[in-house]
Amino acid sequence: MANFVLVAGARLGSWAWDDVVPHLRATGHGVYPLTLSGLAEKQGVPAGQQTHVQDIVDEVERQDLRDVVLVGHSYSGIPSGQAAGRIGDRLAQVVFLDSSIPADGEAFVSAWPDGGATVRASIAENGGFWPVAPAAHFVGHGLSDEQIARIVGGSTPHPGTTLTEPAMVEKPLGDLPATYIKCTLGGPEPSNAVAKLLTSGCWRLMEMDTGHWPMFSQPRELAQILLDVAGV
């Protein structure tokens, strides 16, 4: 049986997986949605990027999980990609869900077109946090008005240092058993960095015809893809 550790992207907590979890648990697998430090019910907990990496490693070890399918969505591909290399033979598969991927010595914001200047300025103007995105940010991603309101209403400001601190990649990503799920409404092609990793014999690409938040727009379909990825 697989153990799914689910980590949502920036500003989100474990609640973001509420529509996916029942479909996975119905098949008898372990499911562990995780809130990273400083977010949702963990607001006020100091957090840097390595805090988020450790959050994931600690959850796997605390629960004594094996056959782990680690799912990192959006920003959380950054800490998940680092944590995947640190949990050793506990890892069955790491899934990058329409996510960023870590590059050793590089920050999450460094891949942005302006080198992260806009995000850094926003963090500086908002007390060290990346503010919650407005509803307009989610338009065009296959979400209903109700779903958008749910995302915005549940979001919390994101600890800025997690976005600006450099990644520390201990195991080359190309050596990890990995699946990249591309949500095509946000753009049909994976980034150049992901495309390069897909040439590795360890990586594969899957696609979803939806936007960047498939846990809301297509939870049943996402759950089935995760089950297929896990081979269960």
C-alpha positions in Angstrom: 0.0 0.0 0.0 1.2 3.5 -0.8 1.4 6.4 1.6 0.6 9.7 0.0 2.1 12.8 1.6 0.4 15.8 0.0 1.9 19.3 0.2 0.0 22.2 -1.4 1.5 25.3 -2.9 2.1 28.8 -1.6 -0.5 30.3 0.9 -2.3 27.0 1.2 -2.5 24.4 3.9 -3.6 20.7 4.3 -7.2 21.8 3.8 -6.5 22.3 0.1 -6.6 18.5 -0.3 -10.0 18.0 1.3 -11.7 16.9 -2.0 -8.8 14.6 -3.0 -8.2 12.8 0.3 -11.5 10.7 0.3 -10.8 9.3 -3.1 -7.4 8.1 -2.1 -8.4 6.8 1.3 -11.3 4.9 -0.3 -8.8 2.6 -1.9 -7.2 1.8 1.4 -4.0 3.8 1.1 -2.4 6.0 3.7 -3.0 9.7 3.1 -1.2 12.5 4.9 -2.0 16.1 3.8 0.5 18.4 5.4 0.5 22.0 6.3 3.9 23.7 6.2 5.1 25.9 9.0 3.8 29.5 9.0 0.6 28.7 7.0 -3.0 27.9 7.8 -3.3 26.5 11.3 0.5 26.9 11.7 0.4 30.7 11.2 2.9 32.4 13.5 5.5 29.6 13.3 8.7 31.0 12.0 9.7 29.4 8.7 12.5 29.5 6.1 12.8 27.2 3.1 14.7 24.6 5.1 12.0 24.6 7.7 9.6 23.5 5.0 11.9 20.8 3.9 12.3 19.6 7.4 8.5 19.7 7.9 8.1 17.1 5.2 11.0 14.9 6.4 9.7 15.0 9.9 6.2 14.0 8.8 7.5 10.9 7.0 9.7 9.9 9.9 7.2 10.7 12.7 4.5 8.6 10.9 7.2 6.0 10.1 6.0 5.9 6.5 7.3 3.6 3.8 6.4 3.5 0.1 5.9 7.2 0.2 4.4 9.0 -2.8 5.4 12.6 -2.0 3.3 15.2 -3.9 4.5 18.8 -4.1 2.2 21.3 -5.8 3.3 24.7 -7.2 5.8 26.3 -4.7 6.0 23.1 -2.7 7.8 21.3 -5.4 10.8 23.2 -4.1 10.9 21.7 -0.6 9.4 18.4 -1.8 12.2 17.9 -4.3 14.8 18.5 -1.5 13.0 16.3 1.0 12.6 13.5 -1.5 16.4 13.2 -1.6 16.6 13.0 2.2 14.1 10.3 3.0 16.1 7.6 1.3 14.5 4.2 0.7 11.2 5.4 2.2 10.5 7.2 -1.1 8.5 5.3 -3.8 7.8 8.3 -6.0 8.0 12.1 -5.9 5.2 13.9 -7.9 5.7 17.5 -9.0 2.2 18.8 -9.5 2.4 21.7 -11.9 5.2 22.8 -9.7 8.5 24.6 -9.4 11.5 22.3 -9.0 14.5 23.1 -6.8 17.9 24.0 -8.2 20.8 23.8 -5.8 21.8 27.3 -4.6 18.8 28.9 -6.3 15.7 30.4 -4.7 12.1 29.9 -5.8 11.8 33.5 -7.0 15.0 33.2 -9.1 13.2 31.5 -11.9 10.7 34.3 -12.3 11.1 36.5 -15.5 12.3 39.5 -13.4 14.5 37.4 -11.2 12.0 37.7 -8.4 12.2 41.5 -8.0 8.4 41.9 -8.0 7.9 39.1 -5.4 10.7 40.4 -3.2 9.3 43.9 -3.3 5.8 42.6 -2.4 7.3 40.7 0.6 9.2 43.8 1.8 6.0 45.8 1.6 4.0 43.3 3.5 5.9 42.6 6.6 8.0 39.8 5.3 5.1 37.8 3.8 3.8 37.2 0.3 0.2 38.4 0.5 -2.8 36.4 -0.4 -3.6 36.5 -4.2 -6.8 38.3 -5.3 -9.6 36.3 -7.0 -8.6 37.6 -10.4 -5.4 35.5 -10.1 -7.4 32.3 -10.3 -9.5 33.1 -13.4 -8.9 31.0 -16.5 -7.9 27.9 -14.5 -11.0 25.9 -14.8 -12.3 27.0 -11.4 -15.9 28.0 -10.5 -16.6 31.2 -8.7 -17.3 29.2 -5.6 -14.0 27.3 -5.8 -12.1 30.6 -6.3 -13.8 32.1 -3.2 -12.9 29.0 -1.3 -9.2 29.2 -2.2 -9.0 33.0 -1.5 -10.9 32.6 1.8 -8.7 29.8 3.0 -5.4 31.3 1.9 -2.9 32.9 4.4 0.1 35.1 3.7 3.1 33.1 2.8 6.4 33.4 4.8 8.7 35.4 2.5 12.0 33.8 3.4 10.8 30.4 2.1 10.6 32.0 -1.3 13.9 33.8 -1.3 16.3 31.4 0.4 18.4 29.1 -1.8 17.6 25.4 -2.2 20.0 22.8 -0.9 19.7 19.7 -3.2 21.5 16.7 -1.8 20.5 14.2 -4.4 20.3 15.1 -8.1 16.7 15.4 -9.2 17.3 13.3 -12.3 18.1 10.3 -10.0 14.8 10.5 -8.2 11.8 8.3 -9.3 9.6 11.2 -10.4 6.5 12.2 -12.2 5.8 15.7 -13.5 2.0 16.5 -13.9 1.5 19.4 -16.2 -1.8 21.3 -16.0 -2.2 22.5 -19.5 -4.5 25.4 -19.0 -1.6 27.3 -17.5 0.5 26.6 -20.5 0.9 23.4 -22.6 4.6 22.9 -22.2 6.8 22.2 -19.1 9.6 24.5 -18.4 13.0 24.0 -19.9 14.4 22.7 -16.6 11.6 20.1 -16.4 12.0 19.1 -20.0 15.6 18.4 -19.4 14.8 16.2 -16.4 12.3 14.3 -18.5 15.1 13.0 -20.6 16.2 11.1 -17.5 15.1 7.4 -17.4 13.7 8.1 -13.9 11.2 10.8 -14.9 7.9 10.7 -16.7 5.3 13.4 -17.8 1.6 13.3 -17.3 -0.9 15.9 -18.3 -4.2 17.2 -16.9 -6.6 19.4 -19.0 -7.2 21.9 -16.2 -5.6 24.8 -14.5 -3.0 25.2 -11.8 -5.2 24.1 -8.9 -6.4 20.7 -9.9 -7.1 19.6 -6.3 -10.1 22.0 -6.5 -11.0 21.9 -10.2 -10.6 18.1 -10.8 -10.1 16.3 -7.5 -11.4 12.9 -8.6 -9.3 13.0 -11.7 -6.2 14.1 -9.8 -6.7 11.3 -7.2 -6.9 8.7 -10.0 -3.7 10.0 -11.6 -1.9 9.8 -8.3 -3.1 6.2 -7.9 -1.9 5.4 -11.4 1.5 7.1 -10.6 1.8 4.9 -7.5 1.0 1.8 -9.5 -1.8 0.8 -7.2 
